[in-house]
């Protein structure tokens, strides 16, 4: 198993105290935690992209560029690149530049995003989100793998003899497809032989297992080697304590206040937006959140692995308002007490020559 740290750079008041750091402080936290993640041996650090709601992740290339300058080994991923609302030419240029700066450490996770408001912001029809996603991803794919591209489509002007620059550092970066609620992303990933990154953040395990099973079935049906069907999984937040009882006592108010803060009443009943695990006991028992003792978290990750057979586990430490020092302490404890066991019990060849 490989491990990634993800931030979508939330910028909401602390769910208990109401304190809100400045944008500069919040962005500095993300960079410093990324530097610490490399020092602690994590395999990747990912930054999300949001254009609506209380987030500071509208320009992930800039944040990842800052991380590229401060790190040398850790892979730099997105989580996700909202390709459906972007110009593929700009995406190709921006991330190839980042790939050059980081000397080939960039991988994209593309998806339609989890905030409905960004389609209106960019003047796009949300009803056509999957058509936008498919066309723009397939153009991006060509721009990175070909030169002198001729292309015509529906959602941007035609291209004639276009070669985007810079070219990627050492061939096209790997592109994962982020998947949360729809079979469309697993299908597109399977069609092109790409890996799948399941959100595994809010819904019950069976909902994500359905998407992964579809992906693996269609991956092979499209003629690809099943051994190349890599899968990654997110998590709904990481909170570690010495025991389950201590986790409940220490984090109950924080977890449940955060659930109330992020509840979206206008999206009630729509999969992927509001967690059904509203108490910390529910989250520990059945939710994707990694909350509890080290052994509980090991057992949960391995339980997911038994179903998902995933190669990469993503963790998030800044979603509940923990201070920078607490985030790094949490990552250190995970790296020392949890990751070695999971790596041994669930080995993976991802990112190995």
Order of alpha helices (4+ residues) and beta strands (2+ residues): beta-alpha-beta-alpha-beta-alpha-beta-alpha-alpha-beta-beta-beta-alpha-beta-alpha-beta-beta-alpha-alpha-beta-alpha-beta-alpha-alpha
